[in-house]
Structures are given as structure tokens and as C-alpha cells.
Amino acid sequence: MIHGGGHIMLSRSDIRPAQTQLLLDQGFIPVSIDYRLCPEVNLIDGPMQDVCSALQWAREVLPSLSFKNQAIKADGKRVVAIGWSSGGQLAMSLAWTAVQRGIDPPSAILAFYCATDYNAEFWKQSNVPVGTGEITGSDYNIWEAFGDLPLTQYSVPAERKPVGGWLSLSDPRSRIALHMNWAGQSLPILLGKMKKAWEEGANTDPKPIFPQPSFDEVLPISPRAQIECGAYRTPTYLVHGTADDLIPWHQTQETYQALVDKGIPAEVRIVKDAVHLFDLRGESDVGKWQIVKEAYSFLFARV
């Protein structure tokens, strides 16, 4: 289970309790992981490497561990990956990074409202999520929250009243994530250009605009590109809402079609008027919960 947070925030605590229980009810052992967060480390060397190491641990180490309930036995041959938002991209990345490291990829992947096509022009353009526009033109400094060493977890203090439970305009680290959206800087920052500028002492511009990476630089992190080049073969279920203000839902639809075109078992559920993080309410939202359960059925049928 891989948490979201734009690759730069949150922790393994930020998953879905109702979905965890759904896994338990079906005989799965839920494992929620932390990983090194960007931008103090780039996406490839940090989060993507760490989630792949977690998969290797689940396959090779977890089955050897003893549980208090001795009836519980972990089967390292039957592992699925679930991710939300940026965690969905990380879950999907296991389809090719695991193979590169000689590890069996997950038996199936479930990805909620995640980025699937990092070569889309959307990532180079300004995007102002709902409720965040009031300081896009004001003074702020994205270097305030940058450190020499990567974090493995970060949550906005409750007193800063985070929007959606994770972002606050008054929180310095949140402003890195917001700058990535406001200035079309997600790819340069995730791929290490902010870190490089910090190391070179080029951190005088409080709102820097880094050059966009090339197609070849983006290829290692983009699920759709990996599908189209034949490196992605894992059965995948994609879920996205049409009212998502962080990631365009049509990317998910197009990536699903790319999976189908390559003959990879896949399903997609585009949820009308659903926002980003639409599944947070769990069973209390009956209609959305039914959609979640249908998505998990795809996983259960493949292990």
C-alpha cells in the first residue's frame, strides 16, 4: 500500500482504513510503506527505488517472519500493489522497475487517480488547484522547506489547517508542491533539478523556473511510456474522477487504452464528478464505496 502526497509529503499513515479492512477480510496482509520523499532525492533514486525494495521485502523476507497468530502465513508469491495519487504512479512503476532488478512484479496493480503520462503537455503548464490560487502571485520561497537529507514522512501540522488533509498555504513544504502545480514545475523538481540547484548554491530565486526534462529523461518515470515501449506487462485497474483538479482524468482513460492495445489485462473506472481523493470517506459514501470494492475485486481475482 503506497501513500500519496505529490512524492514530497505524507507517510504510511495516510492510507485508507476501510480499504485496509477490505484486504484483511479477504485474507491479505496489508503492508503500508514509507519511502524517501522528493525533492531532497529525485523520484528515480528515492521513491521508485524504495517501493521496489519494499516489493522485494514482501516477496523474500515477509514469508519468513512469524506472526503472533501462528495461523497467519505470508505468501511471497502472491503480492499486489495499491497506490493513491502519486502512490499510484509508484505502484505502477513496479511493473518495470521490479523486472529491471530481477524481482517478480506484482501480480496486479490498483492505482487511484494517479499520473500515468508524464510526457503530456499538462505537466509543463500552470495548474491552480481549487482553493490554492490566493497566493500564486504573492511572495513565497520554495527553499524554506528544502533540506540536505531526504525525509521519509511529512504531514502539515494540524494548526495550519491543511486543505484536503495534506496541503496548507501557510506551510513551507506545501508550497513546494503548490509551486510544482502553479508554475508547471512538477517534472523538473521530481527529476532532481531543484536538488542540483541547491547543491550548486543556485538557490537565490525564491520561485525558480527550471528547464523541462527531455522525453528520454521522463521515460523512466512515465507508466504510459513504459507501456508503449513494451516494458509494462502487469494486470492493472485504474480509477479516476472527472472532477479531479490535480491530475486530468483523460490521462487515465488514454493509458487504459494503451494497456488494452498491448494486450495487458486492464480495467478502468472513470467516476463522474468525483474529486481527487474521492475515496477518503470509505463506507460512509455508499456509491463511491461500491466503486472501490469493484476495483479491489480485480486484485482478488488475480492472486
C-alpha positions as CSV (number, residue, x, y, z in Angstrom):
1,M,0.0,0.0,0.0
2,I,1.7,3.2,-1.2
3,H,0.6,6.6,0.1
4,G,0.3,9.7,-2.0
5,G,1.4,13.3,-1.3
6,G,2.8,14.5,-4.5
7,H,6.0,12.5,-3.9
8,I,7.1,15.1,-1.3
9,M,4.7,14.8,1.6
10,L,2.7,12.4,3.9
11,S,3.6,9.0,5.2
12,R,2.5,5.4,5.5
13,S,-0.2,6.5,8.0
14,D,-2.0,8.2,5.1
15,I,-3.8,5.3,3.6
16,R,-7.5,4.2,3.8
17,P,-8.6,2.3,6.9
18,A,-11.7,0.9,5.3
19,Q,-9.7,-0.4,2.3
20,T,-7.1,-1.9,4.7
21,Q,-10.0,-3.7,6.4
22,L,-11.2,-4.9,3.0
23,L,-7.9,-6.5,2.4
24,L,-7.9,-8.1,5.8
25,D,-11.4,-9.5,5.2
26,Q,-10.1,-11.2,2.0
27,G,-7.1,-12.8,3.7
28,F,-4.4,-10.3,2.6
29,I,-1.7,-8.9,4.9
30,P,-1.7,-5.1,4.3
31,V,1.7,-3.6,4.3
32,S,1.9,0.2,4.2
33,I,5.3,1.7,3.5
34,D,7.3,4.9,3.8
35,Y,9.8,5.9,1.2
36,R,12.3,8.8,0.8
37,L,10.5,11.9,-0.4
38,C,11.4,14.3,-3.1
39,P,12.9,16.9,-3.8
40,E,15.9,16.1,-1.5
41,V,16.2,13.0,-3.6
42,N,15.0,12.5,-7.1
43,L,12.0,10.3,-8.0
44,I,14.0,7.6,-9.6
45,D,16.7,7.2,-6.9
46,G,14.3,7.7,-4.0
47,P,10.6,6.8,-4.1
48,M,10.8,4.4,-7.0
49,Q,13.8,2.6,-5.7
50,D,12.3,2.4,-2.2
51,V,9.0,0.9,-3.3
52,C,10.8,-1.7,-5.4
53,S,12.8,-2.6,-2.3
54,A,9.6,-2.9,-0.4
55,L,8.2,-5.3,-3.0
56,Q,11.4,-7.4,-2.8
57,W,11.0,-7.5,1.0
58,A,7.4,-8.6,0.7
59,R,8.3,-11.4,-1.7
60,E,11.5,-12.6,0.0
61,V,11.5,-11.6,3.7
62,L,7.9,-11.3,4.9
63,P,7.2,-15.0,4.3
64,S,9.9,-15.9,6.8
65,L,8.5,-13.8,9.6
66,S,6.5,-15.2,12.5
67,F,3.2,-13.6,13.5
68,K,1.6,-13.6,16.9
69,N,-1.3,-15.5,15.3
70,Q,0.6,-18.6,14.1
71,A,-2.2,-19.4,11.7
72,I,-1.1,-16.4,9.6
73,K,1.3,-17.3,6.8
74,A,2.6,-14.8,4.2
75,D,2.8,-16.0,0.6
76,G,5.5,-14.0,-1.1
77,K,4.4,-15.3,-4.5
78,R,1.0,-13.5,-4.2
79,V,1.7,-9.8,-3.9
80,V,-0.4,-6.9,-5.3
81,A,0.3,-3.2,-5.2
82,I,-2.1,-0.4,-4.4
83,G,-1.4,3.3,-4.6
84,W,-3.2,6.6,-4.3
85,S,-2.3,9.7,-6.3
86,S,1.5,9.9,-6.5
87,G,1.4,6.5,-4.8
88,G,-0.5,5.1,-7.8
89,Q,2.4,6.1,-10.1
90,L,4.8,4.4,-7.7
91,A,2.6,1.3,-7.6
92,M,2.6,1.2,-11.4
93,S,6.4,1.8,-11.6
94,L,6.8,-1.6,-10.0
95,A,5.7,-3.2,-13.3
96,W,9.1,-2.2,-14.9
97,T,11.5,-1.4,-12.0
98,A,11.0,-4.8,-10.5
99,V,11.8,-6.6,-13.7
100,Q,15.0,-4.4,-14.1
101,R,16.1,-5.7,-10.7
102,G,15.3,-9.3,-11.3
103,I,12.2,-9.3,-9.0
104,D,8.8,-10.6,-10.0
105,P,6.5,-7.6,-10.5
106,P,3.2,-7.5,-8.5
107,S,0.5,-10.0,-9.6
108,A,-1.8,-7.0,-10.2
109,I,-1.8,-3.2,-9.6
110,L,-4.6,-0.9,-8.4
111,A,-3.9,2.8,-9.0
112,F,-6.3,5.5,-7.8
113,Y,-6.3,9.0,-9.6
114,C,-2.6,9.0,-10.4
115,A,-0.3,10.5,-13.1
116,T,0.1,8.0,-15.9
117,D,1.5,10.1,-18.7
118,Y,4.4,12.4,-17.7
119,N,5.1,13.3,-21.3
120,A,1.7,15.1,-21.6
121,E,1.9,18.9,-22.1
122,F,-0.2,19.3,-18.9
123,W,2.9,18.9,-16.7
124,K,4.6,21.9,-18.3
125,Q,1.6,24.2,-17.8
126,S,0.3,26.1,-14.9
127,N,-2.5,24.4,-12.9
128,V,-4.1,26.1,-9.9
129,P,-6.0,23.5,-7.7
130,V,-9.2,24.6,-6.1
131,G,-8.6,26.8,-3.1
132,T,-4.9,27.5,-3.7
133,G,-5.0,30.5,-6.0
134,E,-4.9,33.2,-3.4
135,I,-1.1,33.4,-3.1
136,T,0.1,32.2,-6.6
137,G,1.3,35.7,-7.3
138,S,2.4,36.7,-3.9
139,D,5.8,36.3,-2.2
140,Y,6.8,32.8,-1.2
141,N,10.1,30.9,-1.1
142,I,10.2,27.2,-2.0
143,W,13.6,26.8,-0.5
144,E,12.3,27.3,3.1
145,A,11.4,23.6,3.5
146,F,14.3,22.1,1.5
147,G,16.9,20.1,3.5
148,D,20.2,18.4,2.9
149,L,18.8,14.9,3.7
150,P,15.6,13.4,2.4
151,L,12.6,12.9,4.6
152,T,10.6,9.7,4.8
153,Q,7.4,11.4,6.1
154,Y,6.0,14.8,6.4
155,S,2.5,16.0,7.5
156,V,1.2,19.5,7.7
157,P,0.7,20.5,11.4
158,A,-2.9,20.5,12.3
159,E,-2.8,24.1,13.4
160,R,-2.0,25.1,9.8
161,K,-5.5,23.7,8.8
162,P,-4.4,21.6,5.8
163,V,-6.8,21.6,2.8
164,G,-7.9,18.1,1.9
165,G,-5.9,16.8,4.9
166,W,-2.5,17.4,3.4
167,L,-1.8,20.9,2.0
168,S,-1.7,24.4,3.6
169,L,-0.9,27.7,2.0
170,S,0.9,28.6,5.3
171,D,3.1,25.5,5.3
172,P,6.5,25.9,3.6
173,R,6.7,22.3,2.3
174,S,3.2,22.5,0.9
175,R,4.4,25.5,-1.1
176,I,6.9,23.3,-2.9
177,A,4.0,21.1,-4.0
178,L,1.9,24.1,-4.9
179,H,4.7,25.7,-6.9
180,M,5.1,22.5,-8.8
181,N,1.4,22.9,-9.9
182,W,1.3,26.7,-10.2
183,A,4.5,27.0,-12.3
184,G,4.3,23.7,-14.3
185,Q,7.5,22.6,-12.4
186,S,6.5,19.1,-11.3
187,L,8.9,17.2,-13.7
188,P,12.0,19.4,-13.2
189,I,11.6,19.2,-9.4
190,L,10.8,15.5,-9.2
191,L,13.7,14.7,-11.5
192,G,16.3,16.4,-9.4
193,K,16.8,19.9,-10.9
194,M,15.9,21.6,-7.6
195,K,18.3,19.4,-5.7
196,K,21.0,20.1,-8.2
197,A,20.5,23.9,-7.9
198,W,20.7,23.5,-4.1
199,E,24.0,21.6,-4.3
200,E,25.4,24.2,-6.7
201,G,24.3,27.1,-4.5
202,A,21.9,28.4,-7.1
203,N,19.0,28.8,-4.7
204,T,18.7,32.6,-4.7
205,D,15.5,32.7,-6.8
206,P,12.6,32.0,-4.3
207,K,10.3,30.8,-7.1
208,P,12.7,29.3,-9.7
209,I,11.7,28.1,-13.1
210,F,13.8,25.1,-14.1
211,P,14.1,23.8,-17.6
212,Q,11.8,21.0,-18.6
213,P,13.4,17.5,-18.9
214,S,13.6,15.7,-22.3
215,F,11.5,12.8,-23.3
216,D,14.4,10.4,-22.5
217,E,14.6,11.9,-19.0
218,V,10.9,11.4,-18.5
219,L,10.7,7.9,-19.9
220,P,11.9,6.1,-16.7
221,I,9.1,7.5,-14.6
222,S,6.1,7.5,-17.0
223,P,3.8,4.5,-16.9
224,R,2.3,5.2,-20.4
225,A,5.7,5.4,-22.0
226,Q,6.7,2.2,-20.4
227,I,3.5,0.5,-21.6
228,E,4.1,1.7,-25.1
229,C,7.7,0.6,-25.2
230,G,6.7,-2.9,-24.0
231,A,8.3,-2.8,-20.6
232,Y,5.0,-2.9,-18.7
233,R,3.1,-6.2,-18.6
234,T,1.2,-6.2,-15.2
235,P,-2.6,-6.5,-15.0
236,T,-3.8,-3.1,-13.9
237,Y,-7.0,-1.4,-12.7
238,L,-7.2,2.4,-12.9
239,V,-9.7,4.6,-11.2
240,H,-10.1,8.4,-11.7
241,G,-12.7,11.1,-11.1
242,T,-13.8,13.6,-13.7
243,A,-13.7,16.5,-11.2
244,D,-10.1,15.9,-10.3
245,D,-8.3,19.3,-10.2
246,L,-4.8,17.9,-9.7
247,I,-4.4,15.2,-12.4
248,P,-6.5,15.1,-15.7
249,W,-8.8,12.1,-15.8
250,H,-8.4,11.7,-19.5
251,Q,-4.7,10.7,-19.0
252,T,-6.1,7.6,-17.2
253,Q,-8.5,6.8,-19.9
254,E,-5.8,7.1,-22.6
255,T,-3.3,5.0,-20.5
256,Y,-6.0,2.3,-20.1
257,Q,-6.4,2.2,-23.9
258,A,-2.6,1.8,-24.2
259,L,-2.8,-1.2,-21.9
260,V,-5.5,-2.7,-23.9
261,D,-3.7,-2.1,-27.2
262,K,-0.7,-4.0,-25.8
263,G,-2.9,-6.9,-24.7
264,I,-2.4,-6.3,-21.0
265,P,-5.3,-7.3,-18.7
266,A,-6.8,-4.0,-17.6
267,E,-9.9,-2.2,-16.5
268,V,-10.7,1.4,-15.9
269,R,-13.4,3.2,-13.9
270,I,-13.9,6.9,-14.7
271,V,-16.1,8.3,-11.9
272,K,-18.4,11.1,-12.9
273,D,-18.0,14.3,-10.8
274,A,-15.6,12.6,-8.4
275,V,-12.8,14.8,-7.0
276,H,-9.2,13.9,-6.2
277,L,-9.1,11.7,-3.0
278,F,-12.8,10.9,-3.6
279,D,-12.5,7.6,-1.7
280,L,-11.4,9.1,1.7
281,R,-14.9,8.7,3.2
282,G,-14.8,4.9,2.9
283,E,-18.0,3.1,3.6
284,S,-19.9,6.2,4.6
285,D,-20.2,7.2,0.9
286,V,-22.1,4.1,-0.3
287,G,-21.9,4.9,-4.0
288,K,-18.2,5.6,-4.0
289,W,-17.5,2.6,-1.7
290,Q,-19.1,0.3,-4.3
291,I,-16.7,1.6,-6.9
292,V,-13.8,0.9,-4.6
293,K,-14.9,-2.6,-3.9
294,E,-15.3,-3.3,-7.6
295,A,-11.7,-2.2,-8.1
296,Y,-10.4,-4.5,-5.3
297,S,-12.3,-7.4,-6.9
298,F,-9.9,-7.1,-9.9
299,L,-7.0,-7.7,-7.5
300,F,-8.7,-10.5,-5.6
301,A,-9.3,-12.4,-8.9
302,R,-5.6,-12.4,-9.8
303,V,-3.9,-13.9,-6.7
